[in-house]
Amino acid sequence: KPLNTSKDIQSSFGLPVIGTLPAFRGGWLGSPSEAMISDSVDTIRAAINFGSQGRTIDSVVVTSAVGHEGKTSLASQLAVSMARSGKRTLLIDGDIRNPQQHTVFGMPADRGLCDVLRGSSQLEEVVQATPAENLWILPAGRCDVISYQALSGTSVGIALERLTSQFDFVVVDAGPVLTGPEALIFGQYVDGAVLSTRRDISRMGKIDAACNRLRSVDIFVVGAVVNGVL
């Protein structure tokens, strides 16, 4: 069954829907829809800051059940919103097999997280300032077998511990829950997970499976966001 409305998620899984985002085409930065999108994502930001069941949330992993459910756009929009609120914000492209954030912001992608995991670069060498005030980005860099295998080691935890201490808020754009381990790995080192879904595209069974998989390794699921709302 496809996802139809946000009520489907709330009634079926008891998972809070912390916001919705309108349907749009192409890049959102600089588009005519940017103002409307900003209003919507600011509501999501407020829900994370003030409505997370009494928890303090200073870092999140943004993921989805499978691909094409809007997680990369949501992660970038949330990071911009956090920065706009005055928080020193870092956006990490942790979807190392299919990185997109460098394209969203028009930034070089030759070095990044994968280089840190391989041990060929230091964090301070690959974290880049963006044109937006208070916003930095750590691109994925170029993934290879060594960097991918290093995900299961201690490097990720060490890097996340340093970065979360240096920034007010950290957003990690991770790969989909049901197609790879990235979200489960990054989720161990952040305060919670935000699940991106898309109206008429996401399948209820896969949303349920993704929530269960996150919770099975004790990752707090902050809530879901429904993209593509008319």
C-alpha positions in Angstrom: 0.0 0.0 0.0 1.4 3.4 -0.9 1.6 6.3 1.6 -1.3 8.6 1.0 -1.4 11.1 3.9 0.5 11.8 7.1 -2.3 10.2 9.0 -1.4 6.9 7.5 2.0 7.0 9.4 0.5 8.1 12.7 -2.3 5.6 12.7 -0.3 2.6 11.5 2.9 3.0 13.4 2.4 5.5 16.1 5.3 7.5 14.6 5.0 11.2 14.9 4.9 13.2 11.7 7.1 16.2 12.5 6.3 18.0 9.2 5.5 17.9 5.6 7.2 19.4 2.5 5.6 20.6 -0.7 6.1 19.0 -4.0 8.7 20.7 -6.2 10.9 19.9 -9.2 14.6 20.4 -9.6 16.9 22.1 -7.0 15.2 24.0 -4.3 18.0 26.5 -3.5 17.2 29.8 -5.4 14.0 28.4 -6.8 10.6 30.3 -6.6 9.5 27.7 -4.1 12.4 28.3 -1.7 10.4 30.6 0.6 7.5 28.2 0.9 9.9 25.3 1.5 11.7 27.4 4.2 8.5 27.9 6.1 7.7 24.2 6.0 11.2 23.1 7.1 11.3 25.7 9.9 8.3 23.9 11.4 10.3 20.6 11.2 13.2 22.3 12.9 11.0 23.5 15.7 9.5 20.0 16.1 13.0 18.6 16.5 14.2 21.3 18.9 11.1 21.3 21.2 9.0 18.2 20.6 11.4 15.3 20.9 9.8 13.7 24.0 11.9 15.7 26.4 15.2 14.7 24.7 17.9 17.2 23.7 18.6 16.7 20.0 21.8 18.3 18.7 22.5 15.8 15.9 20.4 13.7 13.6 20.7 11.2 10.8 18.3 11.8 8.0 17.4 8.6 6.1 14.6 6.8 4.3 13.4 3.3 3.8 14.6 3.1 0.2 15.8 5.5 -2.4 13.9 8.4 -4.1 12.0 9.4 -0.9 13.5 12.9 -0.5 16.1 12.4 2.2 18.9 14.4 0.5 16.6 17.4 0.0 15.3 17.1 3.5 18.8 16.9 5.0 20.0 19.9 3.1 16.9 22.0 3.9 17.1 21.1 7.6 20.8 22.0 7.8 20.1 25.4 6.2 17.2 26.0 8.6 19.3 25.2 11.6 22.0 27.5 10.4 19.4 30.2 9.7 18.3 30.0 13.3 21.8 31.0 14.5 23.2 27.5 15.2 26.7 26.6 13.8 25.6 23.7 11.7 27.5 21.0 9.9 25.9 18.9 7.1 27.7 15.5 6.6 27.1 13.6 3.4 27.2 10.1 4.8 25.5 8.5 1.8 29.0 7.5 0.6 27.8 5.2 -2.2 25.5 7.8 -3.7 26.6 11.3 -2.5 24.6 14.3 -3.6 25.1 17.1 -1.2 28.1 18.6 -3.0 25.9 18.9 -6.0 23.1 20.6 -4.0 25.5 23.3 -2.8 27.8 23.4 -5.9 30.9 22.5 -4.0 33.9 20.3 -4.8 33.7 16.7 -4.0 37.2 15.5 -4.5 37.9 15.0 -0.8 35.6 14.4 2.2 34.5 11.8 4.7 35.8 8.8 2.8 39.3 10.3 2.9 39.0 10.6 6.7 37.9 7.0 7.0 40.8 5.9 4.8 43.2 8.0 7.0 44.4 10.0 4.1 43.0 13.4 5.3 42.2 15.1 8.6 38.7 16.4 9.4 39.9 20.0 9.4 41.2 19.6 5.8 37.8 18.4 4.4 35.1 20.4 6.3 34.2 23.3 4.0 32.4 26.5 4.7 29.3 27.1 2.5 28.1 30.5 1.2 25.3 30.3 3.8 26.1 31.9 7.2 26.7 29.4 10.0 26.7 26.4 7.6 29.5 24.0 6.9 29.6 20.8 4.8 31.6 17.6 5.0 31.3 16.0 1.5 31.4 12.3 1.1 34.5 12.3 -1.0 35.4 9.3 -3.2 34.2 6.0 -1.9 36.4 2.9 -2.3 36.6 -0.5 -0.7 38.8 0.7 2.1 36.7 3.6 3.1 33.5 1.5 2.9 35.0 -1.2 5.1 36.2 1.5 7.6 32.5 2.4 8.3 32.4 -0.7 10.6 35.5 0.4 12.5 36.1 3.1 15.1 36.8 6.0 12.7 33.2 7.0 12.3 32.6 7.3 16.1 35.8 9.2 16.6 34.9 11.7 13.8 31.3 12.2 15.0 32.4 12.7 18.5 34.8 15.5 17.4 32.3 17.1 15.1 29.4 17.1 17.4 31.6 18.9 20.0 32.6 21.6 17.5 29.2 22.4 16.1 25.9 23.3 17.6 24.0 21.0 15.3 25.0 18.2 13.0 22.9 16.7 10.2 24.0 13.4 8.6 22.5 12.5 5.2 22.8 8.7 5.3 21.9 6.0 2.8 18.5 4.3 3.0 17.9 2.0 5.9 16.8 -1.0 3.9 19.5 -1.0 1.2 22.7 -0.5 3.3 24.2 -0.2 6.8 25.1 3.6 6.8 22.0 4.8 8.6 22.4 2.2 11.3 26.1 3.0 11.8 25.7 6.8 11.9 22.7 6.4 14.1 24.8 5.0 16.9 26.6 8.3 17.2 23.8 10.9 16.9 20.8 11.8 19.1 18.1 10.5 16.7 16.9 9.7 13.3 14.5 11.5 11.0 12.7 9.3 8.4 12.0 10.8 5.1 8.9 9.5 3.2 7.2 10.6 0.0 3.5 10.7 -0.7 2.3 8.1 -3.3 5.9 6.7 -3.6 6.7 5.3 -0.2 5.2 1.9 0.7 3.7 1.4 4.1 5.4 -2.0 4.6 8.8 -0.6 3.9 8.3 2.4 6.2 7.4 -0.1 9.0 10.4 -2.2 8.2 12.7 0.8 8.3 11.4 2.0 11.7 11.7 -1.5 13.1 15.3 -1.8 11.9 16.3 1.5 13.4 14.7 0.8 16.7 16.2 -2.8 16.8 19.6 -1.2 17.3 18.3 1.4 19.8 18.2 4.4 17.5 15.6 6.9 18.6 13.3 7.8 15.7 12.4 11.4 16.2 9.7 11.2 13.6 8.8 11.1 9.9 8.6 13.9 7.3 6.2 13.5 4.4 7.5 14.9 1.1 5.5 15.8 -2.0 2.4 17.1 -0.2 0.2 19.0 -2.6 
